[in-house]
């Protein structure tokens, strides 16, 4: 009986202690530790990198963690190029490269994955990952390095295809894919590695269809006139200027319209209610810029405009003044020129029957446009006080025949520009704001940037623009500047 009692007490105490410990325990989730910031490490590759007499159809890359691919079809570059692109897959720790094309004998091949391989958890990238093999007795080791910039704006451009051809004819860039190609990096640089000796044509192309063939004049290109000759040493410092042969903003002229189509169009217009003819002035906040003409935009093309009946009045009494005027080719943009006085009110009166559109309509009523001109103190002044060009730069750009043009750029548009004379240039009446200062190397002295020519003879390089700096111009403020190149 006593033994039974002691056993019962023991189990009762055990249960009470167990419940007590359970209630007092704090459940703490395990710590995740510091964030993994290291990229995957390659543990093994089969066949090995730098293999000679390579003939395998599959290559296996094994990493120390789970990996995935990021846009590998676009990022993988194979040099020399293959007719059939390889198939690349990732599973767990392994990336598999399956070669679908027949490799040429006695040739060094480079498979550049760029940043297409990364780990699954933290997306850490394996930078500049590449694999090199040879189907012959040795690995080619020559290199070509260079730099590419956009000629018109002086900025570097990344992800532009730079290509090497063994055929040196001009038309090869439109007929065949290159033997070697690379892509420019974020700083505009490019590099070819493991190149075979020989003479190569170098050509760059920025395109959307990614066919590596120049077939549209609105695609941006860059070229070097002389072939690159690789023998026993590398070629470095290949500088290229990117440009577009044809201005993509210019629309082709409309096709001729048959007279029958015009007659049908007139009949359709008569059936429909025509939009009204209106006139709008190009004024910002009712203010007219001092050095600029006043522009009037009509909603419909005009057949006739009787400018002699239009009245421009000046000062508070609106005394009539004489002005010049022109109509643009679209017959919708009317420009009025006059030496405006600062801070002065003006009034433009357009009689209702002064303009007549192609359908014979007039304005619904006489249009009176009131505005005031800005003051000189509303503007900034930029003054180039000194332009210094180093002797080495003068020699490289043939300074004796070069003209220099300063450009003030805002929102990718050249707002103000002028040719430097005796190292000086100034611009008044600048609307305050932030501008990028650029220097145009104007080879023909026409004061504007000229694009290059590749297929049109004689071939020529585009004019180059150099970015100087960004400036902030304030109202009623003169900014003197020195530029050194």
C-alpha positions as CSV (number, residue, x, y, z in Angstrom):
1,X,0.0,0.0,0.0
2,X,2.8,2.4,1.0
3,X,4.7,1.4,-2.2
4,X,1.6,2.3,-4.3
5,X,1.2,5.6,-2.5
6,X,4.9,6.5,-3.1
7,X,4.6,5.7,-6.8
8,X,1.5,7.8,-7.2
9,X,3.2,10.8,-5.5
10,X,6.2,10.4,-7.7
11,X,4.2,10.6,-10.9
12,X,2.1,13.4,-9.6
13,X,5.2,15.5,-8.8
14,X,6.7,14.6,-12.2
15,X,3.6,15.9,-14.1
16,X,3.5,19.1,-12.0
17,X,7.2,19.9,-12.7
18,X,6.8,19.2,-16.4
19,X,3.8,21.5,-16.7
20,X,5.7,24.2,-14.8
21,X,8.8,24.0,-17.1
22,X,6.6,24.1,-20.2
23,X,4.9,27.3,-19.0
24,X,8.1,29.1,-18.1
25,X,10.0,28.3,-21.3
26,X,10.3,31.1,-24.0
27,X,10.1,29.9,-27.6
28,X,12.7,31.9,-29.6
29,X,12.9,31.5,-33.3
30,X,16.4,30.7,-34.6
31,X,18.4,33.6,-35.9
32,X,19.0,33.9,-39.6
33,X,22.5,35.2,-39.3
34,X,24.1,37.9,-41.5
35,X,22.8,38.3,-45.1
36,X,24.7,36.3,-47.7
37,X,26.5,38.8,-49.9
38,X,28.9,36.4,-51.6
39,X,28.3,35.2,-55.2
40,X,28.2,31.5,-56.0
41,X,31.7,29.8,-56.2
42,X,32.5,27.5,-59.1
43,X,33.6,24.1,-57.6
44,X,34.0,22.1,-60.7
45,X,33.6,22.3,-64.5
46,X,33.6,19.4,-66.9
47,X,35.4,19.5,-69.3
48,X,37.9,21.8,-67.6
49,X,38.4,25.4,-68.5
50,X,41.1,26.0,-71.1
51,X,40.7,22.5,-72.5
52,X,42.5,21.7,-75.7
53,X,41.1,19.4,-78.5
54,X,37.7,20.2,-77.1
55,X,34.9,18.1,-78.7
56,X,32.2,17.8,-76.0
57,X,28.6,18.6,-76.7
58,X,27.8,19.3,-73.0
59,X,29.6,21.3,-70.3
60,X,28.6,21.1,-66.6
61,X,29.4,23.9,-64.2
62,X,28.9,22.9,-60.5
63,X,28.6,25.7,-57.9
64,X,28.6,25.7,-54.1
65,X,25.0,26.7,-53.8
66,X,21.7,26.7,-55.7
67,X,21.9,28.9,-58.8
68,X,19.5,30.3,-61.4
69,X,19.8,32.0,-64.8
70,X,18.9,35.6,-65.6
71,X,18.1,36.4,-69.3
72,X,20.9,34.1,-70.4
73,X,19.8,33.9,-74.0
74,X,20.5,37.7,-74.4
75,X,23.6,37.8,-72.1
76,X,25.5,34.8,-73.3
77,X,28.1,35.8,-76.0
78,X,29.9,33.1,-77.9
79,X,33.0,34.1,-79.9
80,X,33.5,33.1,-82.6
81,X,29.7,33.3,-83.2
82,X,27.7,30.1,-83.8
83,X,24.9,29.6,-86.3
84,X,22.9,27.8,-83.6
85,X,23.0,29.3,-80.1
86,X,23.7,26.9,-77.2
87,X,21.0,25.8,-74.8
88,X,21.8,26.8,-71.2
89,X,19.8,25.3,-68.2
90,X,20.2,25.5,-64.4
91,X,19.1,22.9,-61.9
92,X,20.1,22.9,-58.2
93,X,23.9,23.5,-58.1
94,X,24.5,22.8,-61.7
95,X,24.5,24.9,-64.9
96,X,24.5,22.9,-68.1
97,X,25.7,24.3,-71.5
98,X,24.6,22.2,-74.4
99,X,26.3,23.0,-77.7
100,X,24.0,22.5,-80.7
101,X,26.4,23.7,-83.5
102,X,29.5,22.1,-85.0
103,X,32.7,23.8,-83.8
104,X,35.4,24.7,-86.3
105,X,38.7,22.9,-86.0
106,X,41.8,24.6,-84.6
107,X,39.7,27.5,-83.1
108,X,39.5,29.0,-79.7
109,X,36.0,29.6,-78.4
110,X,34.9,31.9,-75.5
111,X,31.6,31.5,-73.8
112,X,31.0,34.7,-71.9
113,X,28.0,34.5,-69.5
114,X,28.4,38.1,-68.3
115,X,26.1,38.4,-65.2
116,X,23.6,35.7,-66.2
117,X,24.3,33.3,-63.3
118,X,23.3,34.1,-59.8
119,X,22.3,32.4,-56.6
120,X,18.6,31.7,-55.9
121,X,18.2,33.1,-52.4
122,X,20.0,36.5,-52.4
123,X,20.4,37.0,-56.2
124,X,24.2,37.5,-55.8
125,X,25.7,37.6,-59.3
126,X,28.7,35.8,-60.7
127,X,30.4,38.7,-62.5
128,X,32.1,38.3,-65.9
129,X,31.8,34.5,-65.8
130,X,33.4,32.9,-68.9
131,X,34.6,29.6,-70.2
132,X,37.4,29.2,-72.8
133,X,38.3,26.1,-74.8
134,X,40.1,25.3,-78.0
135,X,39.4,22.7,-80.7
136,X,43.1,22.8,-81.6
137,X,46.6,22.5,-80.0
138,X,46.6,25.9,-78.3
139,X,44.5,28.8,-77.0
140,X,44.5,32.1,-78.9
141,X,45.4,34.9,-76.5
142,X,45.3,38.2,-78.4
143,X,43.0,41.0,-77.1
144,X,41.3,44.2,-78.5
145,X,40.1,46.9,-76.0
146,X,38.5,50.2,-76.6
147,X,35.9,52.7,-75.7
148,X,32.6,53.9,-77.3
149,X,30.6,57.1,-76.8
150,X,27.6,58.7,-78.3
151,X,29.0,61.3,-80.7
152,X,26.0,63.7,-80.5
153,X,25.7,64.0,-76.7
154,X,29.2,62.9,-75.5
155,X,27.7,60.2,-73.2
156,X,28.8,56.6,-72.8
157,X,26.5,53.9,-74.0
158,X,26.2,50.4,-72.6
159,X,25.0,47.2,-74.2
160,X,26.1,48.1,-77.7
161,X,27.3,45.3,-79.8
162,X,30.9,45.7,-81.0
163,X,31.8,43.3,-83.8
164,X,34.9,41.9,-85.6
165,X,34.8,40.6,-89.2
166,X,37.5,38.8,-91.2
167,X,35.9,40.1,-94.4
168,X,37.0,43.7,-94.7
169,X,34.4,44.9,-97.3
170,X,31.9,47.6,-96.2
171,X,28.8,45.6,-97.0
172,X,29.7,42.6,-94.8
173,X,28.0,44.3,-91.8
174,X,24.7,43.9,-93.6
175,X,25.2,40.4,-95.0
176,X,26.8,38.2,-92.3
177,X,27.1,37.9,-88.6
178,X,30.5,38.8,-87.1
179,X,33.3,36.3,-86.2
180,X,33.7,37.9,-82.8
181,X,31.5,40.2,-80.9
182,X,31.4,41.9,-77.4
183,X,29.1,44.3,-75.6
184,X,30.0,47.7,-74.1
185,X,30.0,47.9,-70.4
186,X,28.4,50.7,-68.2
187,X,31.4,52.9,-68.7
188,X,31.4,52.5,-72.5
189,X,34.4,50.2,-72.6
190,X,34.6,46.9,-74.5
191,X,37.1,44.0,-74.7
192,X,37.7,41.1,-76.9
193,X,39.7,38.2,-75.5
194,X,41.3,35.1,-77.0
195,X,41.3,36.5,-80.5
196,X,43.2,34.7,-83.4
197,X,45.9,36.7,-85.3
198,X,44.7,38.4,-88.5
199,X,43.2,41.6,-90.0
200,X,39.7,42.5,-88.8
201,X,37.1,45.1,-89.6
202,X,35.6,46.6,-86.5
203,X,32.0,47.8,-86.4
204,X,29.5,48.7,-83.6
205,X,25.7,48.5,-83.7
206,X,22.9,49.4,-81.4
207,X,19.8,47.7,-82.5
208,X,16.4,46.4,-81.3
209,X,16.0,43.2,-83.4
210,X,19.4,41.7,-82.3
211,X,20.2,40.1,-85.6
212,X,23.7,41.6,-85.5
213,X,23.3,43.0,-89.0
214,X,23.1,46.6,-90.1
215,X,19.9,46.9,-92.2
216,X,18.2,50.1,-91.0
217,X,19.6,53.6,-91.4
218,X,17.9,54.6,-88.1
219,X,20.1,52.1,-86.2
220,X,23.0,53.6,-84.3
221,X,26.4,52.6,-85.6
222,X,30.2,53.2,-85.1
223,X,33.1,52.2,-87.3
224,X,36.9,52.6,-87.7
225,X,38.1,53.2,-91.2
226,X,41.3,51.2,-91.1
227,X,41.4,47.4,-90.3
228,X,42.7,46.2,-87.0
229,X,45.8,44.1,-87.6
230,X,46.6,41.6,-84.8
231,X,49.9,39.8,-85.0
232,X,51.9,39.2,-81.8
233,X,50.6,42.0,-79.6
234,X,47.2,43.3,-78.4
235,X,45.4,46.3,-79.8
236,X,44.3,48.8,-77.2
237,X,42.7,52.3,-77.2
238,X,40.2,51.7,-80.1
239,X,37.9,54.7,-79.7
240,X,34.6,54.7,-81.6
241,X,31.8,57.4,-82.0
242,X,28.2,56.1,-82.1
243,X,25.8,57.9,-84.5
244,X,22.8,57.4,-86.6
245,X,23.1,57.9,-90.4
246,X,19.5,59.1,-90.8
247,X,17.6,61.4,-88.4
248,X,14.8,59.2,-87.1
249,X,12.7,62.3,-86.2
250,X,12.2,63.3,-89.8
251,X,9.2,61.7,-91.3
252,X,9.2,60.7,-95.0
253,X,7.1,62.9,-97.4
254,X,3.5,61.7,-97.9
255,X,2.8,59.7,-100.9
256,X,1.0,61.5,-103.8
257,X,-2.8,61.3,-103.4
258,X,-5.0,60.5,-106.3
259,X,-7.5,63.2,-107.4
260,X,-10.3,60.7,-107.0
261,X,-9.3,60.2,-103.4
262,X,-9.3,63.9,-102.8
263,X,-12.8,64.3,-104.2
264,X,-14.0,61.5,-102.0
265,X,-12.3,63.1,-99.0
266,X,-14.0,66.5,-99.7
267,X,-17.4,64.8,-99.9
268,X,-16.8,63.0,-96.6
269,X,-15.8,66.4,-95.0
270,X,-19.0,68.0,-96.2
271,X,-21.0,65.1,-94.5
272,X,-19.1,65.5,-91.3
273,X,-19.2,68.6,-89.0
274,X,-15.8,70.4,-89.5
275,X,-13.8,71.3,-86.4
276,X,-13.7,75.1,-85.8
277,X,-10.7,77.2,-86.7
278,X,-8.9,78.6,-83.6
279,X,-5.6,80.5,-82.9
280,X,-3.4,79.9,-79.9
281,X,-0.3,81.9,-78.8
282,X,2.9,80.2,-77.6
283,X,3.0,82.1,-74.3
284,X,4.1,80.8,-70.9
285,X,2.0,82.3,-68.1
286,X,1.0,85.1,-70.5
287,X,4.7,86.2,-70.8
288,X,6.6,86.7,-74.1
289,X,10.4,85.9,-74.2
290,X,12.4,88.9,-75.1
291,X,14.7,87.6,-77.8
292,X,12.2,85.2,-79.4
293,X,9.4,85.7,-81.9
294,X,5.8,85.3,-81.0
295,X,4.3,82.1,-82.4
296,X,0.6,81.6,-83.3
297,X,-0.6,78.1,-83.9
298,X,-3.8,77.6,-85.9
299,X,-5.9,74.5,-85.3
300,X,-6.3,73.8,-89.1
301,X,-4.1,74.5,-92.1
302,X,-4.7,77.9,-93.7
303,X,-5.4,78.7,-97.3
304,X,-4.8,82.4,-96.8
305,X,-3.9,84.9,-94.0
306,X,-4.3,88.6,-94.5
307,X,-1.5,89.8,-92.2
308,X,-2.1,93.5,-93.2
309,X,-5.3,93.5,-91.2
310,X,-3.7,92.1,-88.0
311,X,-2.8,94.7,-85.5
312,X,0.0,94.5,-82.9
313,X,-0.2,97.2,-80.3
314,X,2.5,98.3,-77.8
315,X,2.5,100.0,-74.3
316,X,-0.6,100.6,-72.2
317,X,-2.1,102.7,-75.1
318,X,-1.5,99.8,-77.5
319,X,0.0,102.0,-80.2
320,X,0.2,100.0,-83.5
321,X,3.7,98.9,-84.5
322,X,5.1,97.3,-87.7
323,X,6.2,93.7,-87.5
324,X,7.5,90.9,-89.7
325,X,5.8,87.6,-90.1
326,X,6.2,84.2,-91.8
327,X,4.1,81.0,-92.2
328,X,5.7,77.6,-92.0
329,X,5.3,74.8,-94.5
330,X,2.4,73.1,-92.7
331,X,0.4,76.4,-92.9
332,X,-0.5,76.1,-89.2
333,X,2.5,77.9,-87.5
334,X,2.6,81.7,-87.9
335,X,5.7,83.5,-86.6
336,X,5.7,87.2,-85.7
337,X,9.0,89.0,-85.3
338,X,9.5,92.2,-83.4
339,X,12.2,93.9,-81.2
340,X,10.2,93.6,-78.0
341,X,10.7,96.1,-75.2
342,X,11.2,94.6,-71.7
343,X,8.4,94.5,-69.2
344,X,5.9,96.0,-71.8
345,X,2.3,95.1,-72.4
346,X,1.2,94.1,-76.0
347,X,-2.0,93.3,-77.7
348,X,-2.4,91.3,-80.9
349,X,-5.8,91.6,-82.7
350,X,-6.6,89.0,-85.4
351,X,-9.8,89.8,-87.2
352,X,-12.2,86.9,-87.6
353,X,-12.0,86.9,-91.4
354,X,-8.2,87.5,-91.5
355,X,-7.3,83.8,-91.6
356,X,-9.1,81.3,-93.9
357,X,-8.6,77.6,-93.6
358,X,-8.6,75.1,-96.5
359,X,-12.3,74.5,-96.0
360,X,-13.1,78.2,-96.3
361,X,-13.7,78.7,-92.6
362,X,-12.9,81.9,-90.6
363,X,-12.5,82.4,-86.9
364,X,-15.8,82.4,-85.0
365,X,-14.9,86.0,-83.8
366,X,-12.0,88.4,-83.7
367,X,-9.3,87.0,-81.5
368,X,-7.5,89.4,-79.1
369,X,-4.3,88.1,-77.5
370,X,-2.9,90.1,-74.6
371,X,0.6,89.5,-73.2
372,X,3.5,91.1,-71.5
373,X,7.2,90.8,-72.2
374,X,9.7,89.6,-69.6
375,X,12.4,91.8,-68.0
376,X,16.1,91.6,-68.6
377,X,16.5,90.8,-64.9
378,X,14.4,87.6,-65.4
379,X,17.2,86.0,-67.4
380,X,20.7,84.6,-66.8
381,X,24.0,85.3,-68.7
382,X,26.6,82.6,-69.4
383,X,30.0,83.8,-70.4
384,X,32.9,81.6,-71.5
385,X,36.0,83.7,-70.6
386,X,38.7,81.2,-71.6
387,X,39.0,78.0,-73.7
388,X,42.2,76.0,-73.1
389,X,43.0,73.0,-75.4
390,X,46.0,70.9,-74.6
391,X,48.7,70.5,-77.2
392,X,48.2,66.7,-77.4
393,X,44.4,67.3,-78.0
394,X,45.1,69.9,-80.6
395,X,47.3,67.5,-82.5
396,X,44.7,64.6,-82.2
397,X,41.8,66.7,-83.5
398,X,43.6,68.8,-86.1
399,X,43.0,72.0,-84.2
400,X,44.1,74.3,-87.0
401,X,40.8,73.7,-88.9
402,X,38.6,73.1,-85.9
403,X,35.7,75.3,-84.8
404,X,34.5,75.0,-81.2
405,X,30.8,75.5,-80.4
406,X,29.5,75.8,-76.8
407,X,26.1,74.1,-76.2
408,X,23.8,74.6,-73.2
409,X,21.6,71.5,-73.1
410,X,18.4,71.0,-71.1
411,X,16.1,68.0,-71.3
412,X,18.3,66.5,-74.1
413,X,17.7,69.5,-76.2
414,X,20.3,72.2,-77.2
415,X,18.6,75.3,-75.9
416,X,21.5,77.8,-76.6
417,X,24.7,77.5,-78.6
418,X,27.4,79.6,-80.2
419,X,30.8,79.5,-81.8
420,X,33.8,80.3,-79.7
421,X,35.8,83.3,-81.0
422,X,39.3,84.0,-79.6
423,X,38.5,81.7,-76.7
424,X,35.3,83.6,-75.7
425,X,31.6,83.3,-76.1
426,X,28.6,84.6,-74.2
427,X,24.9,84.2,-74.2
428,X,22.3,86.6,-72.8
429,X,18.6,86.0,-72.2
430,X,18.9,82.5,-70.8
431,X,15.9,81.1,-69.0
432,X,17.1,80.2,-65.5
433,X,17.5,76.5,-64.7
434,X,20.0,73.6,-64.8
435,X,21.9,73.1,-68.0
436,X,24.6,70.7,-69.2
437,X,27.6,72.4,-70.8
438,X,28.9,70.6,-73.9
439,X,31.6,71.5,-76.4
440,X,31.1,70.6,-80.0
441,X,34.1,69.9,-82.2
442,X,32.7,71.6,-85.3
443,X,34.8,70.4,-88.3
444,X,32.9,72.2,-91.0
445,X,32.1,75.4,-89.2
446,X,28.3,75.4,-89.6
447,X,27.7,75.7,-85.9
448,X,25.7,72.5,-85.5
449,X,26.4,68.8,-85.0
450,X,26.7,66.7,-88.2
451,X,26.1,63.0,-88.3
452,X,28.5,60.6,-90.0
453,X,28.2,58.5,-93.1
454,X,29.0,54.9,-93.6
455,X,27.4,53.7,-96.9
456,X,27.2,57.2,-98.5
457,X,30.5,58.0,-100.1
458,X,32.8,59.6,-99.1
459,X,32.5,57.9,-95.7
460,X,33.1,60.2,-92.7
461,X,33.0,60.1,-88.9
462,X,30.4,62.1,-87.0
463,X,31.4,65.3,-85.3
464,X,32.2,64.8,-81.6
465,X,30.6,66.4,-78.6
466,X,32.4,66.6,-75.2
467,X,30.5,66.9,-72.0
468,X,32.0,69.5,-69.7
469,X,29.8,69.9,-66.6
470,X,26.4,70.8,-65.2
471,X,25.6,74.3,-64.1
472,X,22.7,76.0,-62.4
473,X,21.8,79.5,-63.8
474,X,19.8,81.9,-61.8
475,X,17.8,85.0,-62.7
476,X,19.7,88.3,-62.9
477,X,23.0,86.4,-62.6
478,X,26.1,86.2,-64.8
479,X,28.1,83.0,-64.7
480,X,31.7,83.3,-66.0
481,X,33.4,80.0,-66.9
482,X,36.8,78.6,-68.1
483,X,36.8,75.4,-70.1
484,X,39.9,73.2,-70.3
485,X,40.2,70.1,-72.6
